[in-house]
Amino acid sequence: MGYDIRAWLDRDGRPQLQIIDIDSGGIRVDWDCGGERSHAIKSLFNELILLSVRSDIQGTQARR
């Protein structure tokens, strides 16, 4: 399982991030740093943790 990570700044200079599953082409994380920056960063961190946990669970299930 691999991911394509795309990061850029939008026209207003706000950070954007997408994490795409290479196998399925599905977007796993679609993050926009809109609103309060500290809240947005916490939100991104939570999404990355959830992505990691999902990957671990899928890897465990695939080994069974």
C-alpha positions, 0 to 999 in steps of 0.5 A: 500500500502506497500513498501519493502526497500532494501539498500546495498553497492556495491563492490566499497562501493557505496550506492544502494537503491531499493523501491519495491511495495509489492502489485505489486512487481514492483520496484518504485525506483532503485537508484545507487550512481554513479557519483558525490555524491551530485548530486546522493543524490539530484536525490534520494531525487527527486525520493522519493518525486515523489514516495510520490506524486504518492502514495498520488494521488493513495490513493486519487483516491482509496477513490473516 
